[in-house]
Amino acid sequence: MNRAVVCPVTACGQALSKEHAFATHVPGICDEAVLPTDEVTRQRNSLLVLCSSLILGTVNDLEGLAGYLGSMRHIAPREVTVSKLQSQAIRALCELRELPQPDDFTLLLSTVQLSCYTGG
């Protein structure tokens, strides 16, 4: 007997599917107004790993994912301001992934790369 796998998100209880996850849970976890608590940061990391897996077919290759996104031709080259809350979220993700944390973050979108660098 095949039973549907239940979504692991607390109090959700719906059948787990990619469509359910992206429609129900991804918008909330990507909301930049959500404070970067430890749980939110773990969920955001898991989402990035999932995106890497779905898009590239490789697990946990966030550099490859950033490179892929940076190569998208429909993203217009421009500099994007990083808010204080976004900076906190980036720092939390860097800490979780044990990556170095620059003093300042600037997000560059170009047809070649998507990167964070130390402002100076």
C-alpha positions in Angstrom: 0.0 0.0 0.0 1.4 3.4 -1.1 0.9 6.2 1.4 1.5 9.8 0.5 4.6 11.4 2.2 3.5 14.2 4.5 5.2 17.6 4.4 7.7 17.8 7.2 6.9 21.5 7.9 5.4 21.7 11.4 1.6 21.8 11.4 1.4 21.6 7.6 0.1 18.1 7.2 -0.3 18.3 3.4 1.1 15.7 1.0 4.7 16.5 0.1 5.5 17.5 -3.5 7.7 19.9 -5.2 4.7 21.9 -6.3 3.4 22.1 -2.7 6.7 23.2 -1.3 7.3 25.9 -3.9 3.7 27.2 -3.7 3.2 27.0 0.1 6.6 27.4 1.8 9.1 29.0 -0.5 7.5 32.4 -0.7 7.5 32.8 3.1 11.1 31.7 3.6 12.2 34.0 0.8 10.5 37.0 2.3 13.3 39.5 3.1 11.3 40.9 6.0 11.6 37.6 7.9 14.2 37.8 10.6 17.2 35.4 10.0 16.7 33.2 13.1 18.7 29.9 13.2 15.7 28.0 11.9 15.0 30.4 9.1 18.7 30.4 8.1 18.7 26.6 8.0 15.5 26.6 5.8 17.0 29.2 3.5 20.2 27.1 3.2 18.1 24.0 2.4 16.1 25.9 -0.2 19.4 27.0 -1.9 20.6 23.4 -1.8 17.3 22.2 -3.3 17.5 24.8 -6.1 21.0 23.7 -6.9 19.9 20.1 -7.1 16.8 20.9 -9.2 18.6 23.4 -11.6 22.1 21.9 -11.9 21.5 18.3 -10.8 24.3 18.7 -8.2 23.7 18.8 -4.5 25.1 21.7 -2.3 26.9 23.4 -5.2 26.0 27.0 -4.4 28.9 28.5 -6.3 27.7 26.7 -9.4 24.2 27.9 -8.7 25.5 31.5 -8.4 27.4 31.1 -11.6 24.4 29.8 -13.4 22.2 32.6 -12.2 24.8 35.1 -13.1 24.9 33.7 -16.7 21.2 34.3 -17.2 20.9 36.8 -20.1 17.6 38.3 -18.9 19.2 39.7 -15.7 20.2 43.3 -16.5 23.7 44.4 -15.2 23.3 46.6 -12.2 24.3 47.1 -8.6 21.7 46.3 -6.0 21.6 47.8 -2.5 21.7 45.3 0.3 19.6 46.3 3.3 20.6 45.8 6.9 18.2 42.9 7.3 19.5 41.3 4.1 23.0 41.7 5.3 22.1 40.0 8.6 20.6 37.1 6.6 23.7 36.8 4.4 25.9 36.8 7.5 23.8 34.1 9.1 24.0 32.0 6.0 27.8 32.5 5.8 28.1 31.5 9.4 26.0 28.3 8.9 28.0 27.3 5.8 31.3 28.3 7.6 32.2 30.9 4.9 34.2 34.1 5.5 32.1 37.1 6.2 33.1 40.4 4.6 32.5 43.7 6.4 30.1 45.0 3.8 28.1 43.2 1.1 27.3 44.4 -2.3 25.4 42.3 -4.7 26.4 42.5 -8.3 24.2 41.2 -11.0 25.8 40.8 -14.4 25.6 38.5 -17.4 28.8 36.9 -16.1 28.6 36.5 -12.4 26.6 36.9 -9.2 28.9 37.6 -6.3 29.2 39.2 -2.9 32.4 41.2 -2.3 33.9 43.3 0.5 33.1 47.0 -0.1 35.9 49.3 0.5 
